[in-house]
């Protein structure tokens, strides 16, 4: 982050603007978030489920782009703002993985109370990096993330909580600070991901004949 502060600040600006535009379109079409004006598809009883799915897809897309940028940076490769949109090659798996993770965490939180949801969220935090970096299928990425962290579930949960908290501190400053603190979560998870999966989605304890870089394409 300290080596590319301007690039990351611009990435966050694009993410905030993109989120605003997409949610504006969603709210105008699907009655999500209320409101009385314009043409809408009224699904009042399914609004919560619809909101979860749409939020997962939108946030997953931007998070996936940020993870791809972060994977390049931790490997010493040049990064650019337009790489945020380089995840179209894994868009389907990214959407599926985002929805599956969000649904699992939501169910764990509602059915088993809050703490199991927080633990599960921590155990699945490598899912999106594995999809965008190693190009794994969604459920395979979830399985690998779970297997990598399940023996250190407490540390993973605390790490995820602290990273999320620090990243969200920017919201306390009228959203301006989020431009600075927003990338911290992605970068923190990516650094940890690199330690667990040094060679394109292969776990740290797997045998390797020849190291391979995370991501060798230049977008």
C-alpha positions in Angstrom: 0.0 0.0 0.0 2.7 2.5 0.9 4.4 1.9 -2.4 1.3 2.6 -4.5 -0.8 5.0 -2.4 -2.1 7.0 -5.3 -3.0 4.0 -7.3 -4.9 2.4 -4.4 -6.7 5.7 -3.6 -7.9 5.9 -7.2 -9.0 2.3 -7.1 -11.1 3.1 -4.0 -12.6 6.1 -5.7 -13.6 4.0 -8.7 -15.0 1.3 -6.4 -17.1 3.8 -4.5 -18.4 5.5 -7.7 -19.0 2.1 -9.3 -20.9 0.8 -6.3 -23.1 4.0 -6.2 -23.9 3.7 -9.9 -24.8 0.0 -9.7 -26.9 0.3 -6.6 -28.7 3.2 -8.2 -29.7 1.0 -11.1 -30.6 -1.9 -8.8 -32.7 0.3 -6.5 -34.5 1.8 -9.5 -35.4 -1.7 -10.9 -35.9 -4.1 -8.0 -37.5 -2.1 -5.2 -34.4 -2.8 -3.1 -34.0 -0.1 -0.5 -37.5 1.3 -0.8 -38.8 4.3 -2.7 -41.9 5.0 -4.6 -40.8 6.5 -7.9 -40.1 4.9 -11.3 -40.6 1.4 -12.7 -39.9 -1.3 -10.2 -40.2 -5.1 -9.9 -42.1 -5.4 -6.6 -40.7 -8.4 -4.7 -41.3 -7.2 -1.1 -41.2 -10.5 0.7 -38.0 -11.6 -1.2 -36.3 -8.3 -0.7 -33.9 -9.5 1.9 -32.8 -12.5 -0.2 -32.6 -10.3 -3.3 -30.5 -7.8 -1.5 -28.1 -10.5 -0.2 -27.6 -11.9 -3.7 -27.2 -8.5 -5.4 -24.9 -7.2 -2.7 -22.8 -10.3 -2.9 -22.4 -10.0 -6.7 -21.6 -6.3 -6.7 -19.2 -6.4 -3.8 -17.7 -9.6 -5.0 -16.9 -8.1 -8.4 -15.1 -5.1 -6.9 -13.4 -7.1 -4.2 -12.2 -9.6 -6.8 -10.7 -6.9 -8.8 -8.9 -5.5 -5.8 -7.6 -8.9 -4.9 -6.2 -9.3 -8.3 -4.4 -6.0 -8.0 -3.1 -6.9 -4.6 -1.8 -10.3 -5.8 0.2 -8.5 -8.4 1.6 -6.0 -5.9 2.7 -8.5 -3.3 4.6 -10.3 -6.1 6.4 -7.0 -7.0 4.5 -6.6 -10.3 3.2 -3.2 -11.6 -0.4 -2.3 -10.8 -2.9 0.0 -12.5 -6.4 1.1 -11.8 -7.8 -0.6 -14.9 -6.8 -4.0 -13.5 -9.8 -3.6 -11.2 -11.9 -4.8 -14.2 -9.6 -7.6 -15.3 -11.7 -10.2 -13.5 -14.2 -10.7 -16.3 -12.5 -14.0 -17.1 -13.7 -15.4 -13.7 -16.9 -13.4 -13.4 -19.2 -16.4 -13.1 -17.2 -18.2 -10.5 -16.6 -14.9 -8.7 -20.3 -14.2 -8.5 -21.1 -17.8 -7.4 -18.3 -17.8 -4.7 -19.5 -14.4 -3.4 -23.1 -15.6 -3.1 -22.2 -18.9 -1.6 -19.9 -17.4 1.0 -22.4 -14.6 1.9 -25.2 -17.1 2.2 -23.2 -19.5 4.4 -22.1 -16.7 6.7 -25.6 -15.3 6.9 -27.1 -18.7 7.7 -24.5 -19.4 10.3 -25.0 -16.0 11.9 -28.8 -16.3 12.0 -29.1 -20.0 12.9 -26.1 -20.4 15.2 -25.9 -16.8 16.5 -23.1 -14.3 15.7 -19.9 -16.0 16.7 -20.1 -19.0 14.3 -20.8 -16.6 11.5 -17.7 -14.6 12.3 -15.6 -17.8 12.5 -17.0 -19.1 9.2 -16.3 -15.7 7.6 -12.6 -15.9 8.7 -12.3 -19.5 7.4 -13.6 -18.6 4.0 -11.5 -15.4 3.5 -9.2 -17.0 0.9 -12.1 -17.9 -1.4 -12.1 -14.8 -3.6 -8.3 -14.6 -3.9 -8.2 -18.3 -5.0 -10.9 -17.6 -7.6 -9.3 -14.5 -9.1 -5.6 -15.6 -8.7 -5.6 -19.3 -9.2 -8.8 -19.3 -11.3 -10.4 -22.1 -9.2 -14.0 -22.9 -9.3 -16.1 -21.3 -6.5 -16.7 -24.4 -4.3 -13.2 -25.7 -4.8 -11.9 -22.3 -3.6 -14.1 -22.4 -0.6 -12.9 -26.0 0.2 -9.3 -25.0 0.0 -9.8 -21.9 2.1 -11.6 -23.9 4.8 -8.9 -26.7 4.8 -6.0 -24.2 5.0 -7.4 -22.3 8.0 -9.6 -24.8 9.9 -6.7 -25.8 12.3 -6.1 -22.1 13.1 -9.7 -21.0 13.2 -9.3 -18.7 16.2 -6.3 -16.9 14.7 -8.0 -16.7 11.3 -11.2 -15.2 12.9 -9.3 -12.6 14.9 -7.2 -11.7 11.9 -10.3 -11.2 9.8 -12.0 -9.2 12.5 -9.0 -6.8 12.9 -8.5 -6.4 9.2 -12.2 -5.6 8.7 -12.2 -3.2 11.6 -9.1 -1.3 10.4 -10.4 -1.2 6.9 -13.7 0.2 8.0 -12.3 3.0 10.1 -12.5 5.3 7.1 -16.3 5.4 7.4 -15.8 7.4 10.6 -14.5 10.4 8.5 -17.5 11.1 6.2 -16.4 8.3 3.8 -13.2 10.3 2.9 -11.0 8.1 5.0 -12.2 4.9 3.3 -10.2 5.9 0.3 -7.1 5.4 2.5 -8.2 2.6 4.8 -10.3 0.6 2.4 -7.5 -1.3 0.7 -6.0 -2.4 4.0 -8.4 -5.4 4.3 -7.6 -6.7 0.8 -3.9 -6.2 1.2 -3.8 -7.8 4.6 -5.7 -10.9 3.4 -3.6 -11.1 0.2 -0.3 -11.1 2.2 -1.6 -13.9 4.4 -3.0 -15.7 1.3 0.5 -15.5 -0.3 2.0 -17.3 2.7 -0.6 -20.1 2.6 -0.7 -20.5 -1.2 2.6 -19.4 -2.6 2.2 -21.1 -6.0 -1.2 -20.5 -7.7 -3.6 -22.0 -5.2 -1.3 -24.8 -4.0 -1.1 -24.9 -0.2 2.1 -24.2 1.5 2.7 -27.8 2.5 2.2 -29.3 -0.9 5.2 -30.6 -2.9 6.3 -28.3 -5.7 8.8 -29.1 -8.5 9.0 -25.6 -9.8 7.7 -22.3 -8.4 5.2 -20.4 -10.5 4.2 -16.8 -10.1 0.7 -15.9 -9.0 -0.3 -13.9 -12.0 2.0 -13.4 -14.9 -0.3 -11.5 -17.3 0.0 -7.8 -17.7 -3.4 -6.1 -18.1 
